[in-house]
Amino acid sequence: MKKGLILIVLLLVAAAGIFYLFSRNSRSFSTSSDIDQLEEQANYNSSLNNMLTITSVFSNGGQIPDTYGCHGSDVNPPLNFSGVPTGAQSLALIVDDPDAPSGDWVHWLIFNIDPKIQGITEDSVPAGAILGMTSSGKAEYGGPCPPSGTHHYHFKLYVLDTILDLSASAKKSSLLSAMKGHIISQAELVGTYSQ
């Protein structure tokens, strides 16, 4: 009787281990700068819609020109979007710096962007889009300005299946919460800036 019970327990443990490995491999995430379930899901969805891209005047991993930081005009860089999948109701953009001394520093939040646009021009906000609150407490673009060294600035574009019911005072945490379960795809562009 005891041998049979032990055998059943071992079989259950083995089955659970196989199930875990199978489910983990069938949803391999490539996690971006924010390590949380929302962005893991966004990255998983991006693998299904990998045509989405976000580009600018700097290459991915390249230096952001001074014009777009505190050494220059401190205006947003032009951004180009392509491959927005069918079914998109809105876009959202988060620009942040995970290298900031105080932790993640939000430089720009925009949501309810019309999914039909093909980008954002320099020093502008798309018509009808809503600006959220940055870590500086302002609803505007705040360019790179690291206190020292080189920091990485993540421009994260989200494609959503809904229009968000958030006010202009929304912070990143509220935006992430509202987007949960509505992300169709995501693309990311990373630029660097040095003091």
C-alpha positions as a Markdown table, in Angstrom:
| # | Residue | x | y | z |
|---|---|---|---|---|
| 1 | Met | 0.0 | 0.0 | 0.0 |
| 2 | Lys | 2.8 | 2.5 | 1.0 |
| 3 | Lys | 4.8 | 1.6 | -2.2 |
| 4 | Gly | 1.7 | 2.3 | -4.3 |
| 5 | Leu | 1.1 | 5.6 | -2.6 |
| 6 | Ile | 4.8 | 6.6 | -3.0 |
| 7 | Leu | 4.7 | 5.7 | -6.7 |
| 8 | Ile | 1.5 | 7.8 | -7.3 |
| 9 | Val | 3.2 | 10.8 | -5.5 |
| 10 | Leu | 6.4 | 10.4 | -7.7 |
| 11 | Leu | 4.3 | 10.2 | -10.9 |
| 12 | Leu | 2.4 | 13.4 | -9.9 |
| 13 | Val | 5.6 | 15.3 | -9.2 |
| 14 | Ala | 7.1 | 14.1 | -12.5 |
| 15 | Ala | 3.9 | 15.1 | -14.4 |
| 16 | Ala | 4.0 | 18.6 | -12.7 |
| 17 | Gly | 7.6 | 19.0 | -13.7 |
| 18 | Ile | 7.0 | 18.1 | -17.3 |
| 19 | Phe | 3.9 | 20.4 | -17.5 |
| 20 | Tyr | 6.0 | 23.3 | -16.1 |
| 21 | Leu | 8.8 | 22.8 | -18.6 |
| 22 | Phe | 6.4 | 22.5 | -21.5 |
| 23 | Ser | 4.4 | 25.6 | -20.5 |
| 24 | Arg | 7.6 | 27.6 | -19.9 |
| 25 | Asn | 9.1 | 26.7 | -23.3 |
| 26 | Ser | 5.8 | 27.4 | -25.2 |
| 27 | Arg | 5.8 | 31.0 | -23.9 |
| 28 | Ser | 9.4 | 32.1 | -23.8 |
| 29 | Phe | 9.4 | 35.8 | -23.1 |
| 30 | Ser | 12.2 | 38.2 | -23.9 |
| 31 | Thr | 11.7 | 40.7 | -21.1 |
| 32 | Ser | 12.5 | 44.4 | -21.7 |
| 33 | Ser | 13.5 | 47.1 | -19.3 |
| 34 | Asp | 10.5 | 46.8 | -16.9 |
| 35 | Ile | 10.4 | 43.4 | -15.3 |
| 36 | Asp | 6.8 | 42.8 | -14.7 |
| 37 | Gln | 4.0 | 40.5 | -16.0 |
| 38 | Leu | 2.4 | 43.2 | -18.1 |
| 39 | Glu | 5.5 | 43.8 | -20.2 |
| 40 | Glu | 6.3 | 40.1 | -20.4 |
| 41 | Gln | 2.9 | 39.7 | -21.9 |
| 42 | Ala | 3.5 | 42.6 | -24.3 |
| 43 | Asn | 6.7 | 41.0 | -25.4 |
| 44 | Tyr | 5.0 | 37.7 | -26.0 |
| 45 | Asn | 2.4 | 39.3 | -28.1 |
| 46 | Ser | 5.1 | 41.2 | -30.0 |
| 47 | Ser | 6.5 | 37.9 | -31.1 |
| 48 | Leu | 3.1 | 37.2 | -32.7 |
| 49 | Asn | 3.1 | 40.6 | -34.4 |
| 50 | Asn | 6.8 | 41.1 | -35.0 |
| 51 | Met | 6.2 | 43.5 | -37.8 |
| 52 | Leu | 5.7 | 46.4 | -35.4 |
| 53 | Thr | 8.7 | 48.8 | -35.3 |
| 54 | Ile | 9.6 | 52.1 | -33.8 |
| 55 | Thr | 12.5 | 54.1 | -35.3 |
| 56 | Ser | 14.0 | 57.6 | -35.0 |
| 57 | Val | 17.0 | 59.7 | -36.1 |
| 58 | Phe | 19.2 | 57.5 | -33.8 |
| 59 | Ser | 19.7 | 53.8 | -34.2 |
| 60 | Asn | 18.7 | 51.2 | -31.6 |
| 61 | Gly | 21.4 | 51.4 | -28.9 |
| 62 | Gly | 22.8 | 54.6 | -30.5 |
| 63 | Gln | 23.4 | 58.0 | -29.0 |
| 64 | Ile | 20.4 | 60.4 | -28.9 |
| 65 | Pro | 21.3 | 63.7 | -30.5 |
| 66 | Asp | 21.8 | 66.6 | -28.1 |
| 67 | Thr | 18.8 | 68.4 | -29.6 |
| 68 | Tyr | 16.5 | 66.0 | -27.8 |
| 69 | Gly | 18.2 | 66.3 | -24.4 |
| 70 | Cys | 19.1 | 68.9 | -21.8 |
| 71 | His | 22.2 | 69.9 | -23.7 |
| 72 | Gly | 20.1 | 71.1 | -26.6 |
| 73 | Ser | 16.5 | 72.1 | -27.3 |
| 74 | Asp | 15.0 | 69.4 | -25.0 |
| 75 | Val | 12.3 | 68.6 | -27.5 |
| 76 | Asn | 11.0 | 65.1 | -28.4 |
| 77 | Pro | 12.7 | 63.3 | -31.3 |
| 78 | Pro | 10.8 | 62.3 | -34.3 |
| 79 | Leu | 9.5 | 58.8 | -34.1 |
| 80 | Asn | 8.3 | 56.5 | -36.9 |
| 81 | Phe | 5.9 | 53.6 | -36.4 |
| 82 | Ser | 5.3 | 50.8 | -38.9 |
| 83 | Gly | 3.6 | 47.5 | -38.8 |
| 84 | Val | 0.7 | 48.4 | -36.5 |
| 85 | Pro | -1.5 | 45.3 | -36.6 |
| 86 | Thr | -5.1 | 45.2 | -37.6 |
| 87 | Gly | -7.6 | 45.6 | -34.8 |
| 88 | Ala | -5.6 | 48.4 | -33.0 |
| 89 | Gln | -7.8 | 51.0 | -31.3 |
| 90 | Ser | -5.0 | 53.1 | -29.9 |
| 91 | Leu | -1.3 | 53.4 | -29.2 |
| 92 | Ala | 0.6 | 54.3 | -26.1 |
| 93 | Leu | 4.2 | 55.4 | -25.6 |
| 94 | Ile | 6.3 | 55.3 | -22.5 |
| 95 | Val | 9.8 | 56.8 | -22.5 |
| 96 | Asp | 11.8 | 56.0 | -19.4 |
| 97 | Asp | 15.3 | 55.7 | -17.9 |
| 98 | Pro | 15.9 | 52.6 | -15.7 |
| 99 | Asp | 19.5 | 53.8 | -15.0 |
| 100 | Ala | 18.3 | 56.8 | -13.0 |
| 101 | Pro | 19.7 | 57.0 | -9.4 |
| 102 | Ser | 16.2 | 57.0 | -7.9 |
| 103 | Gly | 15.2 | 54.0 | -10.1 |
| 104 | Asp | 13.0 | 54.1 | -13.2 |
| 105 | Trp | 12.5 | 57.8 | -14.3 |
| 106 | Val | 9.6 | 58.5 | -16.7 |
| 107 | His | 10.4 | 61.1 | -19.3 |
| 108 | Trp | 7.3 | 61.0 | -21.5 |
| 109 | Leu | 3.9 | 59.3 | -21.4 |
| 110 | Ile | 1.4 | 59.5 | -24.2 |
| 111 | Phe | -1.7 | 57.4 | -24.7 |
| 112 | Asn | -4.8 | 57.2 | -26.8 |
| 113 | Ile | -2.7 | 57.9 | -29.9 |
| 114 | Asp | -4.6 | 57.3 | -33.1 |
| 115 | Pro | -3.3 | 53.9 | -34.5 |
| 116 | Lys | -3.5 | 55.3 | -38.1 |
| 117 | Ile | -0.7 | 57.7 | -37.6 |
| 118 | Gln | 2.8 | 56.7 | -38.8 |
| 119 | Gly | 4.7 | 58.4 | -36.1 |
| 120 | Ile | 5.3 | 61.6 | -34.0 |
| 121 | Thr | 7.1 | 64.6 | -35.5 |
| 122 | Glu | 9.8 | 66.4 | -33.7 |
| 123 | Asp | 8.6 | 68.7 | -30.8 |
| 124 | Ser | 4.9 | 67.7 | -31.1 |
| 125 | Val | 2.1 | 65.6 | -29.6 |
| 126 | Pro | -0.3 | 63.8 | -32.0 |
| 127 | Ala | -3.8 | 65.3 | -32.3 |
| 128 | Gly | -6.2 | 63.8 | -29.8 |
| 129 | Ala | -3.5 | 62.0 | -27.8 |
| 130 | Ile | -3.3 | 62.5 | -24.0 |
| 131 | Leu | -0.1 | 63.3 | -22.1 |
| 132 | Gly | 0.4 | 61.5 | -18.8 |
| 133 | Met | 2.5 | 62.7 | -15.9 |
| 134 | Thr | 6.3 | 62.3 | -16.0 |
| 135 | Ser | 8.6 | 61.7 | -12.9 |
| 136 | Ser | 9.2 | 65.5 | -13.0 |
| 137 | Gly | 5.5 | 66.0 | -12.3 |
| 138 | Lys | 4.7 | 67.5 | -15.7 |
| 139 | Ala | 2.5 | 66.4 | -18.6 |
| 140 | Glu | 5.1 | 67.0 | -21.2 |
| 141 | Tyr | 8.3 | 65.6 | -22.8 |
| 142 | Gly | 11.3 | 65.8 | -20.6 |
| 143 | Gly | 14.5 | 65.0 | -22.4 |
| 144 | Pro | 17.5 | 62.9 | -21.3 |
| 145 | Cys | 19.6 | 64.6 | -18.7 |
| 146 | Pro | 21.6 | 62.0 | -16.6 |
| 147 | Pro | 23.4 | 63.4 | -13.6 |
| 148 | Ser | 26.5 | 61.5 | -14.6 |
| 149 | Gly | 27.7 | 58.8 | -17.0 |
| 150 | Thr | 25.7 | 57.3 | -19.8 |
| 151 | His | 22.0 | 56.3 | -19.4 |
| 152 | His | 19.7 | 54.2 | -21.5 |
| 153 | Tyr | 16.4 | 55.7 | -22.6 |
| 154 | His | 13.6 | 53.2 | -23.6 |
| 155 | Phe | 11.0 | 54.3 | -26.1 |
| 156 | Lys | 8.3 | 51.7 | -25.7 |
| 157 | Leu | 5.4 | 51.7 | -28.2 |
| 158 | Tyr | 2.3 | 49.7 | -27.2 |
| 159 | Val | -0.6 | 48.7 | -29.6 |
| 160 | Leu | -3.9 | 48.4 | -27.7 |
| 161 | Asp | -7.3 | 46.9 | -28.5 |
| 162 | Thr | -9.0 | 49.7 | -26.6 |
| 163 | Ile | -9.1 | 53.4 | -26.0 |
| 164 | Leu | -8.0 | 54.1 | -22.4 |
| 165 | Asp | -10.3 | 55.9 | -19.9 |
| 166 | Leu | -7.5 | 57.9 | -18.1 |
| 167 | Ser | -6.9 | 61.5 | -17.4 |
| 168 | Ala | -3.9 | 63.7 | -18.3 |
| 169 | Ser | -2.7 | 63.3 | -14.7 |
| 170 | Ala | -2.2 | 59.6 | -15.1 |
| 171 | Lys | 1.1 | 58.2 | -14.0 |
| 172 | Lys | 3.0 | 55.3 | -15.5 |
| 173 | Ser | 1.7 | 52.8 | -12.9 |
| 174 | Ser | -1.9 | 53.8 | -13.8 |
| 175 | Leu | -1.2 | 53.5 | -17.5 |
| 176 | Leu | 0.4 | 50.1 | -17.1 |
| 177 | Ser | -2.6 | 48.9 | -15.1 |
| 178 | Ala | -5.1 | 50.2 | -17.6 |
| 179 | Met | -3.2 | 48.6 | -20.5 |
| 180 | Lys | -3.2 | 45.2 | -18.8 |
| 181 | Gly | -5.0 | 42.6 | -21.0 |
| 182 | His | -5.3 | 45.1 | -23.9 |
| 183 | Ile | -1.9 | 44.9 | -25.4 |
| 184 | Ile | -1.8 | 43.5 | -29.0 |
| 185 | Ser | 1.8 | 44.2 | -29.7 |
| 186 | Gln | 4.9 | 46.1 | -28.5 |
| 187 | Ala | 8.1 | 47.5 | -30.0 |
| 188 | Glu | 11.0 | 49.2 | -28.3 |
| 189 | Leu | 13.8 | 51.6 | -29.3 |
| 190 | Val | 16.6 | 52.3 | -26.9 |
| 191 | Gly | 18.9 | 55.3 | -27.1 |
| 192 | Thr | 21.8 | 56.4 | -24.9 |
| 193 | Tyr | 22.7 | 59.9 | -23.6 |
| 194 | Ser | 25.7 | 61.1 | -21.7 |
| 195 | Gln | 26.3 | 64.0 | -19.3 |
